[in-house]
Amino acid sequence: MRVESGESMVDRLSDHVLVHNAALGDADAFEQIVARYGPEMFRYARNMLSDHGAAEEVVQDAFVAAWKGLDTFRGDAKLRTWLFSMVSHKVVDHRRRRAVPPAEDWIFEQRSTDAHLDPEKRATNDDFLDALGRVLAELPYRQRACWLLREVEGITHPEIGQIMGMSAGAVRGQLLRARATLSERLAAWQ
């Protein structure tokens, strides 16, 4: 296997090999799993909880649970799906313990940086993202979670179903309702 410069062999290993090695106690393999999936898990948790610190705690708890449960990972689902399922459960647990504050303007990692090219367009995009964040915060939990997993994280309907503990058809229904609400509430932006 050829390795690109700056990339270690562990960076090129498949999820299956990383899980196997980590289950045998290889901390470097588990660190690669964390590096590979941690940022998107954190983004999802932060979007669901509207709290940076709580999202860090939830993701850390999910990785601790994953480390402890690696020997039980059967591979029925993708590693990414299994990890997102853990984060989803930890988010629900956290929400049960604490009230969730309203969403902020961080739905997407990076905003437009082309202000010098078209300041009006940048302001409009920022206003839209602010409005989107407010509407998403008002969606019921399952609709919001399904929408974020599909539209922001790019996860498939069956995988979202595994993460959320529902059928792919139920996921589609949640997405349809979420999209209808978003379309109605953001009609001014269309």
Sequence and secondary structure as in RCSB ss.txt:
>XXXX:A:sequence
MRVESGESMVDRLSDHVLVHNAALGDADAFEQIVARYGPEMFRYARNMLSDHGAAEEVVQDAFVAAWKGLDTFRG
DAKLRTWLFSMVSHKVVDHRRRRAVPPAEDWIFEQRSTDAHLDPEKRATNDDFLDALGRVLAELPYRQRACWLLR
EVEGITHPEIGQIMGMSAGAVRGQLLRARATLSERLAAWQ
>XXXX:A:secstr
    TT  HHHHS HHHHHHHHHTT HHHHHHHHHHHHHHHHHHHHHHHS HHHHHHHHHHHHHHHHHHGGG  S
SS HHHHHHHHHHHHHHHHHHHS      S SSS     TTT HHHHHHHHHHHHHHHHHHHHS HHHHHHHIII
IIT   HHHHHHHHTS HHHHHHHHHHHHHHHHHHTGGG 
